[in-house]
Amino acid sequence: MDKSGRILIVDDEQMVTKTLTMLLGLEGFCNVFAFNNPNEALEYLQNNETDLIISDFIMPQMNGIDFLEQAKKLQKDVSTILLTGYADKENAIRAINEIGIFKYIEKPWDNNNLIINIKNAIVQTKLKKELNQKIKELEQANKKLEEYSKDLEKVVDERTQELSKANLKLNAIISNCADGIILFNNDLKITDLNNTALELFSQKKKELLNKNLFELVLNEKKQFSKTDLSPKKNMFLRDFFIVNYEKDLKIPVEISIAPVFDENNSFYVAVIRDCTYQKETQRLRDDFIATLTHDLRTPLLATISGLDFILDKSLGDVNEKQNNLFVAMKKSSEDMLGLVNALLEVYRYEAGMTFLCKTKFDILKLALECKEELLALAQKANIEIQLECQEDELFVNADKNEIRRVLINLIGNAIKHSQNSTFVKVKILKEDKNLKVEVIDNGVGLSEEDCTKLFNRFSQGTNQKRSCSTGLGLYLSRQIVEAHNGKIYVNSQLDKGSTFIFELKNSINDCKVIL
């Protein structure tokens, strides 16, 4: 047991105080203080913490009950023991009830009993102090908690107001956005949409909810399905339209789709933009270019014909310098005519004015004809055109002239860009009923960035070097292949060559001629 507790003894008889001090010293209590005057004891208590007060009941200056009552006011946690005579039991009991003394002990006392009560009283004091300290700490913690709670409520209120304002602003932006905004789930079912989307469809919101979005937004070439969704990246769709039955309009639109994830599931946001104005502007521009290029063909053909008359000496002899000049002029005019024709073809495909004339022909034989046509260009570049096919003949259904244009363009480009190369390989493959043609070179190659925009209009294949081509050949090739419901793409690495590939689905072994 801890015997370091401070004990205060108050008795008007010195014999009693000395006896108790000696007894406690023998028991190992080292902090014992004795007073024969209760007033002196009270002065001591004002500045010194005490764990136990042992006081006599009958003292000339004041009785023990009054003394202990005043002592309790100075140190409320201190334990007290009252020493009484047998005749003072009633007063002792009153002291227990009124001021809460720990114990009263009759004189003469039993030393063992006294020591046990002293030890217990000191333990009680320490427990009281610890309890009061815990209560004090708890009160302080509660006070801080109340302060934190008030601060938290204030922060929550402020954040709620901020979120409310942001939500109102966001709702206002979404509701008044110039583009249609639609939320839909993995089954393509509409879950919500803004006012602009309602105007595009000219229907009420309740009529559109839970409908399949891509039964309302259409594409003439392909029906969009949920398998086309990409849950990990954004999508951009062109060539879609909305039929507005109320206004009897077919509205061209572009659609941006982004996946959104929350704690429970995923959904998608579609931003639908009415591109009627852009389409009309593009149509006017393309019509202007088509008219312009069409009108340029006549003077160019006349110029080429006139130069032919001069070069074949129908109009008289020309010297060598004049002949070289006229040859250069004819070559430039023919290049210009090729550009004009390419522009016209692109316009026809984009305007839907070109109709394929599909026939059954041998693709291998057509590839040999293209090889012969480009032989002079290949020999000039010291390049061998290699043709590879596992079949002796391979018949396909397609527009022969248009496929010839694609082959000439791909093989010609491979020759032009195969610097320090010795060959260009054309591989013709049969994959079930699908035709696959690969044009392979080991030339300069293309970066990943260049590959993504290679088949766009006026793209010349690279950002690093300006070529003299029109940038329409690969774009026109893409239009031709896609018109056959096929696809064209490229695999390439810088300084490692390129492989241009086009595929025509279900084109082999079909003997029907489709006009």
BELZI-V162096 format. One record per residue. N is the residue number from 1. PHI is phi as a letter, one per 40 degrees, with the letter a starting at -180 (NA if undefined). Layout:
n = [N & N]
phi = [PHI & PHI]
This chain:
n = [1 & 2 & 3 & 4 & 5 & 6 & 7 & 8 & 9 & 10 & 11 & 12 & 13 & 14 & 15 & 16 & 17 & 18 & 19 & 20 & 21 & 22 & 23 & 24 & 25 & 26 & 27 & 28 & 29 & 30 & 31 & 32 & 33 & 34 & 35 & 36 & 37 & 38 & 39 & 40 & 41 & 42 & 43 & 44 & 45 & 46 & 47 & 48 & 49 & 50 & 51 & 52 & 53 & 54 & 55 & 56 & 57 & 58 & 59 & 60 & 61 & 62 & 63 & 64 & 65 & 66 & 67 & 68 & 69 & 70 & 71 & 72 & 73 & 74 & 75 & 76 & 77 & 78 & 79 & 80 & 81 & 82 & 83 & 84 & 85 & 86 & 87 & 88 & 89 & 90 & 91 & 92 & 93 & 94 & 95 & 96 & 97 & 98 & 99 & 100 & 101 & 102 & 103 & 104 & 105 & 106 & 107 & 108 & 109 & 110 & 111 & 112 & 113 & 114 & 115 & 116 & 117 & 118 & 119 & 120 & 121 & 122 & 123 & 124 & 125 & 126 & 127 & 128 & 129 & 130 & 131 & 132 & 133 & 134 & 135 & 136 & 137 & 138 & 139 & 140 & 141 & 142 & 143 & 144 & 145 & 146 & 147 & 148 & 149 & 150 & 151 & 152 & 153 & 154 & 155 & 156 & 157 & 158 & 159 & 160 & 161 & 162 & 163 & 164 & 165 & 166 & 167 & 168 & 169 & 170 & 171 & 172 & 173 & 174 & 175 & 176 & 177 & 178 & 179 & 180 & 181 & 182 & 183 & 184 & 185 & 186 & 187 & 188 & 189 & 190 & 191 & 192 & 193 & 194 & 195 & 196 & 197 & 198 & 199 & 200 & 201 & 202 & 203 & 204 & 205 & 206 & 207 & 208 & 209 & 210 & 211 & 212 & 213 & 214 & 215 & 216 & 217 & 218 & 219 & 220 & 221 & 222 & 223 & 224 & 225 & 226 & 227 & 228 & 229 & 230 & 231 & 232 & 233 & 234 & 235 & 236 & 237 & 238 & 239 & 240 & 241 & 242 & 243 & 244 & 245 & 246 & 247 & 248 & 249 & 250 & 251 & 252 & 253 & 254 & 255 & 256 & 257 & 258 & 259 & 260 & 261 & 262 & 263 & 264 & 265 & 266 & 267 & 268 & 269 & 270 & 271 & 272 & 273 & 274 & 275 & 276 & 277 & 278 & 279 & 280 & 281 & 282 & 283 & 284 & 285 & 286 & 287 & 288 & 289 & 290 & 291 & 292 & 293 & 294 & 295 & 296 & 297 & 298 & 299 & 300 & 301 & 302 & 303 & 304 & 305 & 306 & 307 & 308 & 309 & 310 & 311 & 312 & 313 & 314 & 315 & 316 & 317 & 318 & 319 & 320 & 321 & 322 & 323 & 324 & 325 & 326 & 327 & 328 & 329 & 330 & 331 & 332 & 333 & 334 & 335 & 336 & 337 & 338 & 339 & 340 & 341 & 342 & 343 & 344 & 345 & 346 & 347 & 348 & 349 & 350 & 351 & 352 & 353 & 354 & 355 & 356 & 357 & 358 & 359 & 360 & 361 & 362 & 363 & 364 & 365 & 366 & 367 & 368 & 369 & 370 & 371 & 372 & 373 & 374 & 375 & 376 & 377 & 378 & 379 & 380 & 381 & 382 & 383 & 384 & 385 & 386 & 387 & 388 & 389 & 390 & 391 & 392 & 393 & 394 & 395 & 396 & 397 & 398 & 399 & 400 & 401 & 402 & 403 & 404 & 405 & 406 & 407 & 408 & 409 & 410 & 411 & 412 & 413 & 414 & 415 & 416 & 417 & 418 & 419 & 420 & 421 & 422 & 423 & 424 & 425 & 426 & 427 & 428 & 429 & 430 & 431 & 432 & 433 & 434 & 435 & 436 & 437 & 438 & 439 & 440 & 441 & 442 & 443 & 444 & 445 & 446 & 447 & 448 & 449 & 450 & 451 & 452 & 453 & 454 & 455 & 456 & 457 & 458 & 459 & 460 & 461 & 462 & 463 & 464 & 465 & 466 & 467 & 468 & 469 & 470 & 471 & 472 & 473 & 474 & 475 & 476 & 477 & 478 & 479 & 480 & 481 & 482 & 483 & 484 & 485 & 486 & 487 & 488 & 489 & 490 & 491 & 492 & 493 & 494 & 495 & 496 & 497 & 498 & 499 & 500 & 501 & 502 & 503 & 504 & 505 & 506 & 507 & 508 & 509 & 510 & 511 & 512 & 513 & 514 & 515]
phi = [NA & c & b & c & c & c & b & b & b & b & a & c & c & c & d & c & c & c & c & c & c & c & c & c & c & c & c & h & c & b & b & b & b & b & b & b & b & c & c & c & c & c & c & c & c & c & b & b & c & b & c & a & b & b & b & c & c & c & b & c & c & a & c & c & c & c & c & c & c & c & c & c & c & c & b & c & c & c & c & b & b & b & c & b & c & c & c & c & c & c & c & c & c & c & c & c & c & c & b & g & c & c & a & b & b & c & c & c & c & c & d & c & c & c & c & c & c & c & c & c & c & c & d & c & c & c & c & c & c & c & c & c & c & c & c & c & c & c & c & c & c & c & c & c & c & c & c & c & c & c & c & c & c & c & c & c & c & c & c & c & c & c & c & c & c & c & c & c & c & c & c & c & c & c & c & b & c & c & b & c & b & b & b & a & c & c & c & g & c & c & b & a & a & c & c & c & c & c & c & c & c & f & b & c & d & c & c & c & c & g & c & c & d & c & c & b & b & b & b & c & c & a & c & c & b & c & c & c & c & b & c & b & a & c & b & b & b & b & g & b & a & b & c & c & c & c & c & f & b & b & c & c & b & b & b & b & b & b & c & b & b & b & c & c & a & b & a & b & b & b & b & b & b & c & b & d & c & c & c & c & c & c & c & c & c & c & c & c & c & c & c & c & c & c & c & c & c & c & c & c & c & c & c & c & c & c & c & c & c & c & c & c & g & c & b & h & c & b & c & c & c & c & c & c & c & c & c & c & c & c & c & c & c & c & c & c & c & c & c & c & c & c & c & c & c & c & c & c & c & c & c & g & c & b & b & c & b & c & b & c & a & c & c & c & c & c & c & c & c & c & c & c & c & b & c & c & c & c & c & c & c & f & b & c & c & b & b & b & a & c & c & c & a & a & c & b & b & a & c & d & c & c & c & d & d & c & c & c & c & c & c & c & c & c & c & c & b & c & c & f & b & b & a & b & b & b & b & b & b & b & b & f & b & b & b & b & b & b & b & b & b & b & c & c & g & b & c & c & c & c & c & c & b & c & c & c & c & g & c & b & g & a & c & c & a & c & b & c & c & c & g & b & c & c & c & c & c & c & c & c & c & c & c & c & g & b & a & b & a & b & b & a & b & d & g & b & g & b & b & c & b & b & b & b & c & f & b & c & g & b & c & c & b & b & b]
